[in-house]
Amino acid sequence: MYMIWFLLVFALFVSGCPRPGRPLPPRHRDTVLTENVMAVRYTIQAGAFAVMDNAVLLTDTLRNQGLEAVYYVDKDKLYKVRFGDFSDWASAEQYAEDVKARGIITDYFIVQPQVEPVREPRRRIRGIRRSLVADAQRFIGTPYRWGGTQPCGFDCSGLTMTVYRLNGIVLPRTSAEQFNHGRSVSKRRLQPGDLVFFRTTDSRRISHVGLYIGDGRFIHAPGRGRYVQEASLSDSFYTKTFAGARTYLR
């Protein structure tokens, strides 16, 4: 069963608080991730609400205190607020107790990663790929927001980073950094869940990214005043600006 505990952890680093945890050690042979990609680990859940506004209020409160917090809709239809990424249960609990002692939260519980040895890697990867596509589709219609990594608005790399974090995989924040991670894959070998990159400006830098969903199509946050939507790689604009693709799964 692939990892489904995860959260939308965004690239807002802790300010004024000790940094939680360290990067993961080198991956074992049973991993399904490429070598320079990390998995989300233990995290803290500070609330679960039937009303979205309550989750937004708590999330904003946590962020105003310098905590990396996010809310998302879980399968049980509750809006859950989580923050942090820790290497073990003890460090997550200590951090949560510190936050509670400061009066920022009143209660919490630790969410642990559901990591299993990968006995059937190909089957596991297929499941993760399906989940990546399903989560990206869930955000179709969300407005573009420059620098955005929230359900109320995404920019292109914020969208792809969020979808991968929902599936327990940590990617860098910007499209250029995401391009520099993972393993290069040709357009004809693209699989659902891989990322496609574009040079949409006059410069040679990577400036746009989308998540491939199959049949020559991808989901992306196209720009100001527009919404997360599907597009085709065969569209003349994307054919002309296509810069390459990356996979983060073996």
Backbone torsions as a table, in degrees:
resi	resn	phi	psi	omega
1	MET	NA	120.9	-175.6
2	TYR	-73.1	166.0	-172.8
3	MET	-68.4	120.6	-177.0
4	ILE	-129.2	11.0	-177.8
5	TRP	-83.0	-17.1	-161.9
6	PHE	-66.4	174.2	-175.3
7	LEU	-125.7	170.3	169.4
8	LEU	-85.8	89.4	178.1
9	VAL	-93.2	127.8	-174.5
10	PHE	-105.5	169.9	-174.2
11	ALA	-84.6	49.2	172.5
12	LEU	-108.1	108.4	-173.4
13	PHE	-81.7	152.7	-177.9
14	VAL	-63.8	134.1	-179.4
15	SER	-119.7	126.6	178.8
16	GLY	77.2	9.3	179.3
17	CYS	-133.2	153.6	177.0
18	PRO	-60.6	141.5	178.5
19	ARG	-69.2	126.7	-176.9
20	PRO	-80.7	118.6	171.3
21	GLY	79.9	175.1	179.7
22	ARG	-125.8	162.6	175.0
23	PRO	-57.8	150.5	178.7
24	LEU	-64.1	151.2	174.8
25	PRO	-68.2	170.2	178.4
26	PRO	-53.0	143.4	-174.3
27	ARG	-70.9	150.6	177.6
28	HIS	-84.1	171.1	-176.9
29	ARG	-65.3	-21.7	-176.7
30	ASP	-86.7	5.3	-179.4
31	THR	-72.6	156.7	174.5
32	VAL	-108.6	1.7	-177.9
33	LEU	-96.0	154.6	173.2
34	THR	-70.6	164.9	-166.4
35	GLU	-61.0	-34.9	-173.6
36	ASN	-102.3	23.3	177.4
37	VAL	-115.2	135.4	-177.3
38	MET	-104.9	159.6	176.4
39	ALA	-101.6	146.0	173.1
40	VAL	-66.2	146.3	-172.9
41	ARG	-119.2	-140.4	179.4
42	TYR	-67.3	143.7	178.8
43	THR	-142.1	170.6	-176.2
44	ILE	-112.4	128.5	172.7
45	GLN	-101.8	124.8	-175.1
46	ALA	-106.7	-4.2	179.8
47	GLY	178.9	157.1	174.9
48	ALA	-142.7	125.1	-170.4
49	PHE	-131.2	146.1	174.7
50	ALA	-79.6	-23.7	-178.9
51	VAL	-107.0	126.0	-176.5
52	MET	-60.1	-38.6	-176.1
53	ASP	-58.8	-33.8	178.6
54	ASN	-67.8	-38.2	177.4
55	ALA	-67.5	-40.3	178.6
56	VAL	-62.3	-42.9	-179.5
57	LEU	-61.7	-45.8	178.7
58	LEU	-66.1	-40.8	178.7
59	THR	-60.2	-46.1	179.1
60	ASP	-62.8	-39.0	178.2
61	THR	-60.9	-44.9	179.6
62	LEU	-65.1	-43.2	-179.7
63	ARG	-65.4	-36.8	178.1
64	ASN	-65.4	-19.4	176.3
65	GLN	-94.0	8.1	176.8
66	GLY	85.0	16.7	-179.4
67	LEU	-99.2	143.4	176.8
68	GLU	-81.2	100.6	-174.4
69	ALA	-123.5	152.1	178.8
70	VAL	-150.5	152.2	172.5
71	TYR	-120.7	155.0	178.5
72	TYR	-159.0	161.2	178.8
73	VAL	-91.1	121.9	-179.7
74	ASP	-89.4	175.6	-178.6
75	LYS	-64.1	-23.2	178.6
76	ASP	-84.3	7.2	176.8
77	LYS	74.1	9.0	176.1
78	LEU	-92.3	146.1	176.2
79	TYR	-89.6	113.6	-173.3
80	LYS	-108.3	141.7	-178.2
81	VAL	-112.9	123.9	-179.1
82	ARG	-135.7	157.9	176.9
83	PHE	-154.5	156.5	174.7
84	GLY	90.1	159.9	178.0
85	ASP	-149.4	110.2	-169.2
86	PHE	-125.0	151.1	-177.1
87	SER	-77.5	-22.4	-179.0
88	ASP	-154.0	167.1	-177.4
89	TRP	-60.9	-43.9	-174.7
90	ALA	-61.4	-44.3	-178.9
91	SER	-68.5	-35.2	176.9
92	ALA	-65.0	-43.7	-179.2
93	GLU	-65.8	-42.3	179.3
94	GLN	-61.9	-42.4	-179.8
95	TYR	-64.5	-42.4	179.7
96	ALA	-63.1	-40.6	178.7
97	GLU	-64.3	-37.9	177.1
98	ASP	-62.7	-43.6	180.0
99	VAL	-66.2	-39.9	178.2
100	LYS	-64.9	-40.1	179.4
101	ALA	-63.9	-26.6	178.3
102	ARG	-82.7	-0.3	177.2
103	GLY	78.3	15.0	-177.1
104	ILE	-82.0	-36.6	175.7
105	ILE	-127.8	158.1	179.7
106	THR	-105.8	-23.4	180.0
107	ASP	-155.5	167.1	-178.2
108	TYR	-169.2	167.6	161.9
109	PHE	-147.1	156.2	-175.8
110	ILE	-89.5	129.2	176.9
111	VAL	-99.7	121.9	-177.0
112	GLN	-98.8	151.1	177.6
113	PRO	-67.9	144.0	176.7
114	GLN	-102.5	80.6	-175.7
115	VAL	-104.9	125.8	178.7
116	GLU	-122.7	151.9	172.5
117	PRO	-57.8	139.6	-177.4
118	VAL	-87.6	94.1	-178.5
119	ARG	-81.0	-27.5	178.6
120	GLU	-129.3	77.7	-172.2
121	PRO	-53.1	-45.0	-176.6
122	ARG	-64.1	-40.5	178.3
123	ARG	-65.1	-40.7	179.7
124	ARG	-64.2	-44.4	-179.1
125	ILE	-62.7	-41.0	178.7
126	ARG	-59.0	-40.7	178.9
127	GLY	-64.3	-43.1	178.9
128	ILE	-63.8	-42.5	179.8
129	ARG	-61.3	-43.3	178.4
130	ARG	-61.3	-39.4	-179.5
131	SER	-68.4	-39.6	177.4
132	LEU	-58.6	-45.2	179.8
133	VAL	-64.9	-45.1	-178.6
134	ALA	-61.6	-41.2	-179.9
135	ASP	-69.3	-38.2	176.4
136	ALA	-63.1	-41.4	179.7
137	GLN	-63.6	-30.9	-179.7
138	ARG	-63.7	-24.0	-177.7
139	PHE	-95.7	1.8	176.7
140	ILE	-58.9	133.1	-177.4
141	GLY	97.0	-10.7	176.5
142	THR	-72.1	136.0	-177.5
143	PRO	-69.2	148.1	173.3
144	TYR	-67.7	143.4	176.5
145	ARG	-148.5	117.6	-176.5
146	TRP	-60.2	128.7	-178.8
147	GLY	75.7	5.9	-172.8
148	GLY	-82.8	137.9	173.5
149	THR	-133.2	26.0	-176.0
150	GLN	-112.0	157.0	176.0
151	PRO	-59.2	-21.8	179.0
152	CYS	-82.8	-1.5	178.0
153	GLY	170.2	136.9	-177.9
154	PHE	-129.1	149.6	158.2
155	ASP	-97.7	178.8	-169.6
156	CYS	-61.6	-48.8	-177.7
157	SER	-76.7	-25.6	174.1
158	GLY	-64.6	-37.4	178.0
159	LEU	-64.7	-50.8	-177.4
160	THR	-66.3	-38.6	178.1
161	MET	-62.6	-42.5	-178.9
162	THR	-64.7	-45.4	-179.2
163	VAL	-61.4	-41.2	178.4
164	TYR	-68.3	-38.4	178.4
165	ARG	-66.2	-34.1	174.7
166	LEU	-58.9	-25.8	-179.2
167	ASN	-104.2	20.8	171.6
168	GLY	78.4	17.4	-176.4
169	ILE	-120.3	127.9	-177.9
170	VAL	-92.2	119.8	172.8
171	LEU	-114.7	157.4	175.9
172	PRO	-64.5	171.2	-173.0
173	ARG	-79.6	-43.4	-171.4
174	THR	-95.1	160.6	179.6
175	SER	-64.3	-37.2	179.1
176	ALA	-65.0	-41.3	178.3
177	GLU	-67.9	-39.7	177.9
178	GLN	-63.6	-36.2	177.8
179	PHE	-62.8	-36.0	-177.8
180	ASN	-79.5	-6.2	175.9
181	HIS	-102.6	171.1	177.0
182	GLY	73.4	-167.3	-176.1
183	ARG	-119.7	135.7	-179.5
184	SER	-63.4	140.0	178.0
185	VAL	-138.4	138.6	-178.6
186	SER	-73.3	159.2	-178.5
187	LYS	-60.0	-36.8	-177.3
188	ARG	-75.5	-13.2	178.5
189	ARG	-107.5	13.3	178.6
190	LEU	-61.2	142.1	174.9
191	GLN	-126.7	153.8	178.7
192	PRO	-51.6	133.7	-178.9
193	GLY	100.5	-19.7	175.0
194	ASP	-68.8	159.9	178.9
195	LEU	-105.1	142.0	177.8
196	VAL	-115.0	139.3	-171.8
197	PHE	-122.5	153.2	-175.4
198	PHE	-140.7	152.8	170.5
199	ARG	-109.6	95.3	-172.2
200	THR	-97.3	1.1	177.9
201	THR	-114.1	179.7	-179.0
202	ASP	-71.4	-21.2	-178.6
203	SER	-78.8	174.4	-179.6
204	ARG	-91.1	1.7	-176.2
205	ARG	-79.1	153.9	173.9
206	ILE	-70.0	128.2	-174.9
207	SER	-129.1	-3.7	-177.5
208	HIS	-153.6	150.0	-178.7
209	VAL	-146.6	147.8	174.7
210	GLY	-141.8	168.1	-179.2
211	LEU	-106.6	120.9	-177.8
212	TYR	-71.3	134.9	-177.8
213	ILE	-119.0	0.9	179.4
214	GLY	107.2	162.4	178.0
215	ASP	56.6	33.6	176.7
216	GLY	73.7	16.0	-177.0
217	ARG	-119.9	156.4	178.7
218	PHE	-143.9	161.0	176.9
219	ILE	-109.4	135.5	-177.9
220	HIS	-154.0	167.3	172.6
221	ALA	-104.1	101.7	-164.1
222	PRO	-76.0	-25.0	-179.8
223	GLY	156.6	176.2	-175.9
224	ARG	-55.9	138.6	177.9
225	GLY	77.4	5.2	-178.4
226	ARG	-123.2	179.5	-173.2
227	TYR	-125.6	157.6	173.8
228	VAL	-56.8	131.2	-173.4
229	GLN	-156.6	170.6	173.4
230	GLU	-86.2	153.4	174.3
231	ALA	-148.4	167.2	-178.3
232	SER	-111.0	136.6	175.7
233	LEU	-66.2	-18.5	179.9
234	SER	-84.4	-8.2	174.0
235	ASP	-57.8	137.5	-173.9
236	SER	-56.9	-38.1	-179.3
237	PHE	-64.7	-44.7	-177.6
238	TYR	-77.0	-27.0	172.7
239	THR	-64.8	-42.7	-178.1
240	LYS	-70.6	-33.3	-173.8
241	THR	-101.5	-2.3	-178.0
242	PHE	-57.5	129.8	-175.9
243	ALA	-114.9	-10.2	-179.4
244	GLY	139.5	177.6	-178.9
245	ALA	-138.3	157.3	179.1
246	ARG	-135.0	142.1	170.3
247	THR	-113.8	145.0	-179.1
248	TYR	-114.6	6.8	177.6
249	LEU	-119.2	142.3	-177.8
250	ARG	-68.5	NA	NA
